[in-house]
């Protein structure tokens, strides 16, 4: 491929695993409850020495590829366990190594139970935006997102979101991440999230593969429980201008209208995300932990290898090939270029690897078909 002129897309999003442990025990967590258990042997916190090396490697990679803007995502585990002072040090270190020619936009994804005014003031100084995980109402959230002793996390998250909604911190509020649970009512879930006035909502379908299907998804069944759940919300959301952005729906609409997707879960846009674990290992997308022990691994680390080495790792290449990475079933599908076979880990099947449709194939088809029908109907009405 390289001899024939193909070139990889440089990394533009760096997901730093600053803390490998968590203060919640969410029962669907892909880090702690699924097949890959590598977190057990990793240090709890990324050391300042490794942070400095990561910063140098990011600046090196950007300079080599004439990239002038990247995104730094502080992740975990739960990143706030590292303390806001250390998170500040991490961002300042990466920006310091970047210099004046490279802009580093920083964000943190958190369960928010430790989010307080001091932390938000520190984040405000850095212009570090905050994404919060919440699964809906108290009842919905407490089905899965609890402390290890079973205690609810809802009130702490609600209080933190109240702080984010104040004029002093509203500019930091990046949105909500909600994992779909079929046992929760979709409209109740959506409207419960709206109470916190999020600028955007990401609905995440549970991670699974053909070998280990997600809850309620039976691979040989034509039923579409996840599409049914999501289309109910789409119909509630669609046309409510200014209410919020639902990224999954927005990306599907973008691709249907001829645009590109900013999400790995939809479309054929090459992935430019790379993960750095607390021990400095370079990994592929975190959700590959659903596949098996070591599945996200590349055999590379930031001490010994530049990020260019990761660009040629087969798994990284596959997530940049777009159409050429799809199997014949997806290429023959009416919505193959819209769906893009869904999220890469969800395609995995023993024996054929990742060259398969998503385990969510019927759901994705049904959801895209529903959104397509609504758009076509409105366009026809508008042009009469």
N, C-alpha and C positions, 0 to 999 in steps of 0.2 A: 504493500500500500504506500509506504513512504517512497519507494523507488518510482512508483507511478504518479507521485505528486501530491498524495494526500498529506495534509498537515493537521495535527491536533489543535484544538482550541485551548488556549492557555487558561489556567485556573483563575477565577475571579471571585470565588467565594471560599473563604477559609474557615472551617468549623473547628474551633479550638475546644477540645475537651479539657476544660480547666479544672474540673473536679469530677472524679469518677464514681462518687457515691451519691445517694439521694436521701432526703429526709421524709419522703413519702414511700408507700409500698403499693403503687398502682398495679392492679392485677393483670393488666394487658401490656405492661412495659416491655418494649423490644430489647432494652438493654439488660434487664435482670431476669425476665421470666421466659425468654425464648431460648433457641438452641445454642447460641453463642454465649459462653460464660467467661469470656476473657477478662471482664472487669475484675474478677476475683484476684487475678495476679498482677494487676496494674496498681501503681501508686495512686493514692487518693488525690493528690494535687500535682499539677504540672509545676516543676521547679522554675525559679527565676532564670536559671541557666538555660533550660530548654525553651522558655519563652523568648529569650534573647536570640537563640539559634533560629526559632520559628520566624521571628521578626526579620532576621537577616535573609532567610530563605524566601520569604514573601517578597521582600524588596528585590532580591536577586532575580526571581522569576518574572516579576512585573517589568523590570528593566530589560530583561532578555527578550521580552515579547512586546515591548512598547505599550504596555498597559498603564493607564493613568488613573484608574479608579478600581478599588477592590472593596469587598465587604468582609469584615471580621465578625464572626458569630461566636459568642461565648456560650458554651453549651456544657452539658454534663451527661449523666448524673444531674445534680442540681448546682449550677454555677455559683449561686449566692452563698453556698456553704464555704466557698473560698474567701468570703468577706469582701465588702465593697472596696476597701482600700487596696486589696491585691488585684481586683478586677481593674481598678483604675491604673495600677502599675502596669498591668498587661497591655491595656490599650495605649498608654503613653509610650511603652517600649516599642510596640509595633509601629506607631505613628512616628516615633523618633527615628527608627531605622528607615522608614519610608522616605523621609525627607520631603522636600517641597514639590517634587514632581509626581508624587503618588498620593492620591486621596484615599484615606482609609475610613469608610463608614462603618461604625460599630453598632452591634445589636446584641441583646442577650435574650435567650429563651428560658423562662423560669416558671416554676409552679407558684411563685409569688408568696409563699407562706413566710418568707423572711424579708419581704420587701417593705421598707419603712422610709420615713422622711429623710434620714441621713443618707441612705443608699440612693434615693432618688435625687437628692441635691448633688451628690457626687456624679451620678449619671448625667445630670443636667449640665454640669461643667464640661463634660466630655461630649455632649450631644449624642449620648449612647441610648438608642431606642430600646423599648421593652416589649416583648411578646409574652403573653401569659396563657398558660394552659388551664382550661376550665371546660367541663363537660355539660354545662347547662344549669338547671335549677339545683337546689340543695339535694333533693332526692336523686336526681340524675347523676350529679357529680359524686355523691357519696356511694354510688353503686361500685365505683372502681377506684376513685382517687382519695384514699384514706392514709392515715399514718399506720405504721406497722401494728400498733395496738388496736386498730379499728376506729380510732377517733376521726371525726370529720375534719376535713381541711377547708370546708366551704367558707366559714366565717372569716378566717385569716385571708383567704384569697379575695373575698368580697371587700374587706377593709383595705387591702392593698389596691384594688381597682378603684375604690373611692378616692384614694390619694392620687392615682394616675389621672383621674377625671378633674382634679382641681386645676385652676388656671396656671398655677406655678409649674405643673408637670405634664399637662395635657399634650404638649408637643413631643413628649417622649413615647407616647402610647402608640404601639405598632399594631396591636390587634390581639385577637383571641384565637387559640388553637383548641379545637374540640374534636375528640375522638368519637366516632360514630358508635353508638351502642344501640342495637336494634330493639332492646328492651325499653328504651326511652322513647317517649312520644316525640316525633320530629318537630312539630310546630311548637310544642311546649319548650323543647330544647332551644330552638332558634329564638323564640321570644324572650326566654330567660337570659340568653346571651345579649340580646338587644338592650336589656335593661342597663347594661354597663356601657352603652354607647360606643361600641368598638369601631374604629375606622375601617377595620376589615376582620373577617372571620375566615379561618381555614378549617374546613372539615376534613379530618384524616380518617380514612377507612382503615380498620385494623390490619396489621401486617400478617400475611399468610402466603403459602405457596400451594402448588398442586399436591405436594406430599403432605403438607400440614395446613389444610384450608382454614380460613378465618371463621369465627363463629357464625353459624347460619348460612354459610356459603358452601353448598354441596356441588362439587365440580360437574357432575353429570346431570344436574337439575336445570331445567329451563327457567326456574323461578328466579326473580330478581329482587330479593329483599332489600339490598342496599340501594338499588335504583329507586325502588318504591319509597324508601325513607327520604332519599335526597330530592326526588322530584316533588314530594309534598312541600319541602322547604322552597324549592325553586319556584313553584307556583305562588307561594306566599310572598317570596322576595321579588319576583320579576315585575318590573314596572314601578316598584316603590323607589323612585329616584331619590338619592341622597340618604337612604336609610342606613346602608352600610355596603361595603364591597364583600361579596362572597367569592373568594379567589378561585375556587374550583369552577364555579359557574362562569365567572368572568373569563377564565382562560379557555374554556370550551367555546364560549361565544366568540372570543378573539380568533381562534383557529377556524371555526366555521365561517367566519367573515373574511378569511384569507390572511389573517395575521399570524403571528407566532405566539408561542406559549412561554411564560416565565416559570413554569412548573414542570418538574420531572415527571409528574403524574399524568400529564396530558401532552399530546403533540410530539414533535420530532426535534425540538430544540436541543442542541448538544449540551450535555451536562458539564458545568465548569466548577463543580463543588469538590473539594478535597477535605478529608477529616484528618486532624492531628490528635492522637490520643495523649493521655497524660504522661506516658513514657516516651513520647516522641515518635512513635510509629505512625507511618502514613497509611491511611486506610481509605477505602471506597465509601460510598454512601452507608450511613449508619444502619439503615433499615435492612441491609444484607444480613444482619445478625439473625434474622428469622430463618435463614437458609441452613446454617450449620456452624459448628465451632470453627472459627478462623475464616469464615466466608468473606468478611470485608477486607481481609489482610492483603497486603501487596508484597511483603517481605522487605519493605523499605523503611527507612527512618530518617528524620531530619538531620541527624548528626552526620551521617555518612552519605546521604543522597540529596541532590537537588530535586525540586518538584518536577523538573523536566523528565526525570527518570520515571515518575509516576504517570506522566502523560502517555507513556508507551506500554503501560501495564494493560494486558488484554481486557480486563473488566472496565477500566477507564475508557479504553478505545471503544468498546461495545456501546457504552452510554453516550458516545459522541457520534456514532455512525448513523443514527436516525433510521431512515427507511431501509438502509442496507442491513440493519441488525434485526429486522422483523422476519418472522417466518412466513411461509406461503399463505397460511390461513389469514393472517393480518393483512398481507398485501392484497389479497382478493376481497377484503371486507370493504363495504361501502364507506365506513368511517375509519379505515385504517390509518389515514394520515392525521385524523383528528385525535383518535385515541392513542396512537403510537404504541400500542400494546400495554399501556398503563405503566405503573411504576416498575422499574427493572426487577427488583427482588420478587415481585408477585408473579413473574413469568416462570419461576424456577420449577423444573420437574426432573426428578432423577432419570438419568439416561439421555436426556436431550438438553440438559442445562437450562439456559435462559432463552433459547430460540423457540419460544412458545407464545401463544396469547396469554394475557393475564388470567390468573385464577378468577378474577372478577369480570371476565369477558362479557357474559350476558348482562351484568349490571351496567358496565360501561356503555355497551351498545344501547341499552334501553334508555339510560340517562341522556346520552348524546342525541339519540333519536327524538326524545321528548323535547329537548332544548331546540333542536333543529326545526321541529314542527312548529313550535311557538314563534321562532324567528321568521320562518317562511310565511306563516299566517299573517304576522304583523306587516311584513314587507309587501305582501299582496294587497292588504287593506290600505296601506299607505300610498300605493301607486295606482289605485283605481281611478 
